[in-house]
Amino acid sequence: MSSLSVKLMTASFAVLASALVATPASAQEKLRIALDTNPVHVRNKGVEIFVEELKKRTGNRFAIEVYPSGQLFRDRDVPRALRQDAVEMAVPGTWQLDSAEPNAALQSLPMFYGVEEATVHKVMDGKLGQFLNKKFEERMRVKILGKWMDLGFQNTYTINKEIKTYADMKGMKIRYPGGTANAQRITTLGATALLVPWPDVPLAMSQGVMDGLLTTYESSFSSKLMDSGMKYSFEDRNQFNQYVPMMRANFFNKQPKEVQQAILESWDIAATQERKNAAAAQLKAKEVLVKAGLKVVIPTPEQVLGARRELMKIQPELVKSIKMDNDVVEEALKNLKEAGVAF
């Protein structure tokens, strides 16, 4: 390598280092991240990985503040908060986004009911996921940072009445986290759907407001829901829940290219690790809850297929009421069938 090339390369590294690291504390940009789960939740832990990776790459450029437990905004309020420049970043669940972008309800449709994790990843990490990311960016004026984080399978958990078959759900009051399809699924199976924000769930359980709820093993464990009266699990895998990484477009776009790349690289590392952690956390949480006395009923594949077929009857009207794009729904159904899902 010539001496000139060495000098040019050294100069390039100096410019990059200056852009990423040498930011005086007084000139730090505030990067606020809003989450509505508590600090020990798997999503929060995944965001911690992102923060650490970003600091490695950008030094003290950003003053990063993570607000857990809905301290800044709840997931349902995130789309508006991002549009109004009230927060720089959030990682809301897809089930909280269909009011802002109807196609976000895709995974909550009956055709995804009981579908295996690997199949969901295969479908959603492909062209369909890319399409949804573009829709989110256009509708909410955000930048999607990359692959979605996992929470895991959402099941039905109850307090005083055990669900042994789908018929046992009739007449029960079941909390759902948001999303039109979640509510309609509960209603179709004979129960009453109650919308309760996650931070309010423990109190609502202890006060008898609900008979059960849709959530996951990990969320139940990290929020100590057995202390609030949860006793039973009906492991119906009614939806595979994921979180979408959103950063304000005007915040992301004003960053130098090398900083944008640092943000994207940091997110990819964090999301990849978080998915592994989420799967492990769900298994561990179930194990701990069962040891603590949680009784688990797992419906047979035939029962799940029967429920999926029953729920599929409402899908056309559901898609219409949510105002989803028919071509997106049809493509997803095609992909699921090709992956071996029975209907």
C-alpha positions in Angstrom: 0.0 0.0 0.0 1.4 3.4 -0.9 2.1 6.1 1.7 -0.6 8.2 0.1 -3.2 5.5 0.5 -2.2 5.0 4.2 -2.6 8.7 4.8 -6.0 8.8 3.1 -7.2 5.8 5.1 -5.9 7.2 8.3 -7.7 10.5 7.6 -11.0 8.6 6.8 -10.9 6.8 10.1 -10.2 10.1 11.9 -13.3 11.6 10.3 -15.4 8.6 11.2 -14.2 8.6 14.8 -14.8 12.3 15.1 -18.4 12.0 13.8 -19.2 9.0 16.1 -17.4 9.7 19.3 -16.1 13.2 19.9 -19.3 14.8 20.9 -19.1 17.1 24.0 -21.5 16.2 26.8 -23.2 19.6 26.4 -24.0 18.8 22.7 -25.5 15.4 23.3 -28.7 14.7 21.5 -31.5 13.2 23.7 -32.7 9.8 22.6 -35.7 8.8 24.6 -37.1 5.3 24.3 -40.6 4.5 25.5 -41.6 1.0 26.7 -44.7 0.0 28.7 -43.2 -3.2 30.1 -41.1 -3.4 33.3 -37.3 -3.4 33.4 -36.9 -7.2 33.7 -39.2 -7.9 30.7 -37.5 -9.6 27.7 -38.3 -6.6 25.5 -36.6 -4.2 27.9 -33.6 -6.4 28.2 -33.4 -6.5 24.4 -33.5 -2.7 24.2 -30.7 -2.6 26.8 -28.5 -4.6 24.3 -29.3 -2.1 21.6 -28.4 0.8 23.9 -25.0 -0.8 24.8 -24.2 -1.6 21.2 -25.1 1.9 20.1 -22.9 3.4 22.8 -20.0 1.3 21.5 -20.4 2.7 18.0 -21.4 6.3 18.8 -19.7 7.1 22.1 -21.4 9.9 23.9 -23.2 11.3 20.9 -26.6 10.5 22.4 -28.0 11.0 25.9 -30.1 7.8 25.9 -33.0 7.6 28.3 -35.1 4.4 28.5 -38.5 4.9 30.1 -40.1 1.5 31.2 -43.5 0.6 32.6 -45.4 3.2 30.6 -43.6 6.1 32.4 -43.5 8.1 29.3 -46.0 6.6 26.9 -48.0 3.4 26.7 -47.7 1.4 23.5 -51.1 2.4 22.3 -50.1 6.1 22.5 -46.7 5.6 20.7 -47.8 6.3 17.1 -49.2 9.7 18.1 -46.2 10.5 20.3 -43.8 9.7 17.5 -45.7 11.9 15.1 -45.7 14.8 17.5 -42.0 14.5 18.3 -42.7 13.7 21.9 -40.3 10.7 21.9 -37.5 9.6 19.7 -38.0 5.8 19.7 -40.4 3.1 20.8 -40.8 -0.7 20.2 -44.6 -1.3 20.3 -46.4 -4.6 19.8 -48.0 -5.1 16.5 -51.4 -5.5 18.2 -51.2 -1.8 19.3 -50.8 -0.5 15.7 -53.8 -1.4 13.6 -55.5 1.9 14.4 -52.6 3.7 12.8 -51.8 1.1 10.1 -54.6 -1.5 9.5 -52.3 -4.1 8.0 -50.5 -4.3 11.4 -53.3 -6.7 12.4 -52.1 -9.3 10.0 -50.6 -11.7 12.6 -53.8 -11.5 14.7 -56.0 -12.8 11.9 -57.6 -16.2 12.3 -55.3 -17.7 9.7 -52.3 -17.3 12.1 -54.1 -18.9 15.0 -51.9 -21.7 16.5 -49.3 -21.4 13.7 -45.8 -22.4 14.7 -43.1 -19.9 15.5 -40.7 -20.9 12.7 -43.6 -20.5 10.2 -44.4 -17.1 11.5 -40.8 -16.0 11.2 -40.5 -17.4 7.7 -43.6 -15.5 6.5 -43.0 -12.2 8.4 -39.3 -11.9 7.8 -39.9 -11.9 4.0 -41.7 -9.7 1.6 -44.8 -9.3 3.7 -42.7 -7.9 6.6 -40.9 -5.5 4.3 -44.3 -4.3 2.9 -45.6 -3.7 6.5 -42.4 -1.8 7.4 -42.9 0.5 4.5 -46.5 1.1 5.4 -45.5 1.9 9.0 -42.9 4.4 7.8 -45.3 6.1 5.5 -48.3 6.3 7.9 -46.4 7.2 11.1 -43.4 9.1 9.7 -41.0 6.7 11.4 -37.9 4.7 10.4 -38.2 0.9 11.1 -34.8 -0.1 12.3 -34.8 -3.7 11.1 -36.1 -7.1 12.2 -38.9 -7.2 14.8 -38.2 -8.4 18.3 -40.2 -11.4 19.6 -42.3 -11.7 22.7 -43.7 -15.1 22.0 -46.9 -17.0 21.9 -49.9 -15.4 23.5 -52.1 -17.8 25.3 -55.3 -17.6 27.5 -54.8 -17.4 31.2 -57.5 -17.5 33.8 -58.0 -16.8 37.5 -60.8 -18.9 39.1 -62.1 -21.0 36.2 -60.0 -23.6 34.4 -60.4 -23.8 30.6 -60.2 -27.5 29.6 -62.0 -27.1 26.2 -63.0 -24.2 24.0 -66.5 -24.5 25.3 -65.4 -23.5 28.8 -64.6 -20.0 27.5 -68.2 -19.1 27.0 -69.4 -16.3 29.2 -66.0 -15.4 30.6 -64.6 -11.9 30.6 -61.2 -12.0 28.9 -58.7 -9.1 28.8 -57.0 -8.4 25.5 -54.0 -6.1 24.9 -55.5 -4.2 22.0 -56.2 -5.0 18.3 -59.6 -5.4 16.7 -58.9 -9.1 15.7 -57.9 -10.0 19.3 -61.3 -8.7 20.5 -63.3 -10.4 17.7 -61.5 -13.7 18.3 -62.5 -13.7 22.0 -66.1 -12.8 21.1 -66.3 -15.5 18.4 -65.2 -18.1 20.9 -68.0 -17.1 23.3 -66.3 -14.8 25.8 -66.5 -11.0 26.4 -63.5 -9.0 25.4 -62.1 -6.4 27.8 -59.5 -3.8 26.8 -57.1 -3.3 29.7 -53.7 -1.6 29.3 -50.8 -3.8 30.5 -49.7 -1.6 33.5 -53.3 -1.8 34.9 -53.6 -5.6 34.6 -52.5 -6.7 38.1 -54.9 -4.4 39.8 -57.8 -5.4 37.5 -57.1 -9.1 38.2 -57.0 -8.7 41.9 -60.3 -6.6 41.9 -62.1 -9.2 39.9 -62.6 -7.0 36.8 -61.7 -9.9 34.5 -61.9 -13.7 34.5 -58.8 -14.2 32.4 -56.5 -12.5 30.0 -54.4 -12.9 26.8 -50.7 -12.7 27.5 -47.6 -14.9 27.5 -45.7 -17.0 30.0 -42.8 -14.5 30.2 -45.1 -11.5 30.7 -47.0 -13.4 33.4 -43.8 -14.3 35.2 -42.1 -10.9 34.9 -45.2 -9.1 36.1 -45.9 -11.7 38.9 -49.5 -12.3 37.8 -49.8 -15.3 40.0 -49.6 -12.9 42.9 -52.7 -11.2 41.5 -54.7 -14.5 41.3 -53.7 -16.2 38.0 -54.0 -20.0 38.4 -54.6 -21.6 35.0 -53.2 -21.6 31.4 -55.0 -22.7 28.3 -52.0 -22.9 25.9 -53.9 -22.2 22.7 -51.1 -20.2 21.0 -53.7 -17.7 19.7 -51.1 -15.3 18.4 -47.3 -15.0 18.1 -46.5 -11.5 19.4 -43.7 -9.3 18.0 -42.5 -5.8 18.6 -41.7 -3.3 15.9 -38.7 -1.0 16.4 -39.7 2.6 15.5 -37.6 5.7 15.5 -38.9 9.2 14.5 -38.0 9.7 10.8 -36.9 13.3 11.3 -34.6 12.2 14.1 -33.1 9.3 12.2 -32.8 11.2 8.9 -30.9 14.1 10.3 -28.1 11.8 11.5 -24.9 11.5 9.5 -24.8 8.3 7.3 -22.3 6.6 9.5 -24.5 7.2 12.6 -27.5 5.9 10.8 -25.5 2.8 9.9 -24.4 2.5 13.6 -28.1 2.6 14.7 -29.1 -0.1 12.2 -26.2 -2.4 13.0 -26.8 -2.0 16.8 -30.5 -2.9 16.3 -29.7 -6.0 14.2 -27.4 -7.3 16.9 -29.9 -6.6 19.6 -32.9 -8.1 17.8 -31.1 -11.2 16.8 -30.0 -11.9 20.4 -33.4 -10.8 21.8 -35.2 -13.4 19.7 -33.1 -16.2 21.2 -33.6 -14.7 24.7 -37.3 -14.4 24.2 -37.7 -18.1 23.2 -35.6 -19.2 26.2 -37.5 -16.8 28.5 -40.9 -18.2 27.6 -39.7 -21.8 28.3 -38.1 -20.8 31.6 -41.1 -18.7 32.7 -43.5 -21.6 32.0 -41.3 -23.9 34.0 -41.1 -21.6 37.0 -44.9 -20.8 36.9 -45.8 -24.5 36.7 -43.5 -25.2 39.7 -45.3 -22.4 41.5 -48.7 -24.1 40.9 -49.9 -22.9 37.5 -52.1 -25.6 35.9 -51.6 -25.9 32.1 -54.0 -27.4 29.6 -52.7 -27.8 26.0 -55.4 -28.3 23.4 -54.8 -31.1 20.9 -53.8 -30.2 17.3 -57.3 -31.3 16.2 -58.9 -28.9 18.7 -56.7 -26.0 17.5 -57.5 -26.8 13.9 -61.2 -26.9 14.7 -60.9 -23.5 16.4 -58.9 -22.0 13.4 -61.5 -23.3 11.0 -64.3 -21.7 13.1 -62.5 -18.4 13.3 -61.7 -18.4 9.6 -65.4 -17.9 9.0 -65.1 -14.3 10.4 -61.9 -13.4 8.7 -63.3 -11.8 5.5 -65.6 -9.5 7.5 -62.8 -8.8 10.0 -60.4 -7.8 7.2 -63.1 -5.5 5.8 -63.8 -3.9 9.1 -60.2 -3.3 9.9 -59.7 -2.0 6.3 -56.8 -4.2 5.5 -55.4 -4.7 2.0 -56.9 -7.8 0.5 -53.8 -8.6 -1.6 -51.7 -8.6 1.6 -54.1 -11.0 3.4 -54.3 -13.2 0.3 -50.5 -13.4 0.0 -50.1 -14.2 3.7 -52.7 -17.0 3.4 -50.9 -18.4 0.4 -47.6 -18.4 2.2 -49.1 -20.1 5.2 -50.6 -22.8 3.1 -47.3 -23.3 1.3 -45.7 -23.7 4.7 -48.1 -26.6 5.5 -50.6 -24.8 7.7 -54.0 -26.6 7.5 -57.3 -24.8 7.1 
